[in-house]
Amino acid sequence: MNAIRLLSESAEGPNTELLWLIYIGIGFFFLVILLGWWAGSGKQSKPEAGHGAGELEKRGPDDLVRIEGIGPKVAKILNQAGIESFAQLAEAQVADIQPVLDKAGLQMMNPEGWIEQAKFAAMGDWKNFEKLQQELKGGRKKN
């Protein structure tokens, strides 16, 4: 109610001081929104259109536990073997990973499904990653 009275005309004319403060406040609000949008847009980078299906993104450590069949213990063993990202796991060969698992006493583990999942994860293709995971149980194809 007081704002309406302050904006209303008096004997001296409309009170423009409060009006300017409102305009500055609205401008500041939109500036903050714009800066927040701009700062956040760089964090969700997607692969560029020129990247083919075979090209994998190179990044830092990933949460390998997201791979069906890999638990915290196996992820730790893979990290100690130098495999810390989806891209590194995708580029690995079963013949390279199996001896590491055997040495850790995990001979029953089969990393074939892990590598296939890691290829989708490294490319950021989460739709196909999740579709593949639905076909797996413990990292292996369901029978």
Secondary structure, DSSP 8 states (H G I E B T S, - for coil): -HHHHHHS-BTTB--HHHHHHHHHHHHHHHHHHHHHHHHHHTTS----TT--TT-----S---GGGSTT--HHHHHHHHHTT--SHHHHHH--HHHHHHHHHHTT-TT--THHHHHHHHHHHHT-HHHHHHHHHTEETTEE--
